[in-house]
Amino acid sequence: MRKRKTHLVGTLRTIGGGIVALKWRDKRDVLMLSTKQSGLKTVAKRNRRGESISKPASIEDYNLGKSSIDESDQMATYGSALRRCTKWYRKLMFEIIWGISLVNAHFLYNQYTCKKKQTQSFVNESSER
């Protein structure tokens, strides 16, 4: 599976070669299993106080992949216009069509064009068209 670059999640025996288990602490303990990174490679970062810290490359990889999901979730909450009196299925349909689609469109627009727009201005321009 590793030759085909297939990674999975599950239980682990001690004879599993090529799998790294690491524990790292920044603000709290983080435990991670990785078949992709060696665990020895580190990335140098600076914290808020300017102190140099070293972070395992697998943690940095995870954070880079997770950041766009967190950003999408955060931006979807800003523009939510659902009312309490609306039926649940209408809320769901509205959220799917308007919220998620608009956030994804904004993310793609910022990623693939030279002009970067704030979320609110993108929403306003999209609703005018």
C-alpha positions in Angstrom: 0.0 0.0 0.0 2.8 2.4 0.8 4.3 1.9 -2.7 1.0 3.0 -4.2 1.0 6.0 -1.8 -2.1 4.8 -0.1 -2.5 5.9 3.5 -5.1 4.7 6.1 -6.3 5.0 9.6 -6.7 2.0 12.0 -5.1 0.0 14.8 -1.3 -0.5 14.8 0.9 -3.4 15.7 4.5 -3.1 16.7 5.7 -4.8 13.5 4.3 -2.2 11.2 7.4 -0.8 9.5 7.4 2.7 8.0 4.8 4.1 10.3 5.8 7.0 12.6 4.1 7.7 15.9 4.9 11.1 17.3 3.9 13.3 20.2 4.5 17.0 20.0 3.5 19.8 22.4 2.9 23.4 21.6 -0.1 24.5 23.6 -1.2 21.0 24.3 -0.1 17.4 23.5 -0.7 16.3 19.9 -0.4 12.6 19.1 -0.1 11.6 15.4 0.5 8.5 13.3 2.0 9.1 9.8 3.1 7.0 6.9 3.9 10.1 4.8 6.6 11.9 6.9 9.6 10.5 8.8 9.0 12.5 12.0 12.6 13.6 12.1 12.2 16.5 9.7 11.2 19.7 11.4 10.0 23.1 10.3 11.3 26.2 12.2 8.6 28.6 13.2 8.3 31.6 15.5 5.6 32.0 18.1 3.9 35.2 19.1 6.7 36.2 21.5 9.3 35.8 18.7 10.8 32.6 20.2 12.0 30.0 17.7 10.2 26.7 17.9 10.6 23.6 15.8 7.5 21.7 14.5 7.5 18.2 13.0 6.9 18.3 9.2 3.9 16.0 9.6 2.1 18.5 11.9 2.8 21.3 9.4 1.4 19.1 6.6 -1.7 18.4 8.5 -2.2 22.1 9.4 -1.8 23.2 5.8 -4.5 20.8 4.7 -6.8 21.7 7.5 -6.6 25.4 7.2 -8.7 25.7 4.1 -11.4 23.6 5.7 -11.4 25.8 8.8 -11.5 28.9 6.7 -14.4 27.6 4.7 -16.4 26.8 7.8 -15.6 30.1 9.4 -16.6 32.1 6.3 -19.9 30.1 6.0 -21.0 31.2 9.5 -20.5 34.9 8.7 -23.1 35.1 5.9 -25.7 32.7 7.4 -29.1 34.4 7.1 -31.3 31.6 8.4 -34.3 32.6 10.6 -35.7 30.6 13.5 -39.2 30.6 12.1 -38.2 28.8 8.8 -38.9 25.1 8.5 -35.8 22.9 8.9 -35.8 21.6 5.3 -35.9 25.1 3.9 -33.0 26.1 6.2 -31.0 23.0 4.9 -31.7 23.8 1.3 -30.9 27.5 1.7 -27.6 26.6 3.5 -26.5 24.1 0.9 -27.4 26.3 -2.1 -26.4 29.7 -0.8 -23.9 29.3 2.1 -21.6 26.5 1.0 -21.8 27.3 -2.7 -21.0 31.0 -2.2 -18.1 30.2 0.2 -16.6 27.7 -2.3 -17.0 30.2 -5.1 -15.3 32.9 -3.1 -12.4 30.5 -2.2 -11.9 29.5 -5.9 -12.2 33.1 -7.0 -9.4 34.2 -4.7 -7.3 31.2 -5.5 -7.4 31.5 -9.3 -7.6 35.3 -10.0 -5.1 38.1 -9.4 -7.7 40.2 -7.6 -8.4 39.2 -4.0 -11.8 40.2 -2.6 -13.1 40.3 0.9 -16.0 37.9 1.6 -18.6 40.6 2.1 -17.8 42.4 -1.2 -17.8 39.1 -3.0 -21.2 38.2 -1.6 -22.6 41.6 -2.5 -21.3 41.5 -6.1 -22.6 37.9 -6.5 -26.1 38.8 -5.3 -26.3 41.8 -7.7 -25.8 39.6 -10.8 
